[in-house]
Amino acid sequence: MQLPGIRVLPIMMALLLAGPAIAKDDPTAPASTPTASSLPAGAKSPRASNKWRISFDESSKTDGQIIFRVWPKGSDPIEVSVVVRKGQQENSIARSARDAFKAALGKGYGVETDDGEDVLIKVKGKTANFGLELVSSSAKDVDIDLDRE
C-alpha cells in the first residue's frame, strides 16, 4: 500500500516488531508461562488435588490483573492471567477467569462456573492432579478464595 510521500510497509513492520515490547509494558496483558528460572528460589507446588474451587467476591474498584499458577504434578507450572476492569462484578470476573483457565489449560481439564461467582477446575481422564495458587492481584477490593475439593 502506498500513500503519497509515506511508505506504509516499513511502518507496519515496525509496529509488528514492537508489538511484543508494547504488550510487555501493558499491566493488563496476559502473563506468560513461567520458566523454572523465573520462579522464586525454593518455589514449591501447593498440595495437589483433582479439583479446585476459586470463589470471587465483591466488585473491582480498579482495572487490574489476577495471576494464578497451576502446578500439574510432575510438570512445569502454568501461569494464568485474568484481566479485570474497574466496576467488574464477581460473576463477570468468574466468567473471565473461567475463559482464561480454559485457554491456558486445554482439554485435560474441565473448567466451569458454579453459583455464578465460583470457578471449578477439575482434571479429566488421565491428567495428573494439580496444585493451585494465587500469585498476585492488582484488582482492588476483589476477594479471592482457593479451596481444594
Buried (B, 14 or more C-beta within 10 A) or exposed (E): EEEEEEEEEEEEEEEEEEEEEEEEEEEBBBBEEBEEEEBEEEEEBBEBBBBBBBBBBBBBEEBBBBBBBBBBEEEEBBBBBBBBBEEBBBBBBBBBBBBBBBEBBEEEBBBEBEEEBBBBBBBEEEBEBBBBBBBEBBBBEBEBEBEBE
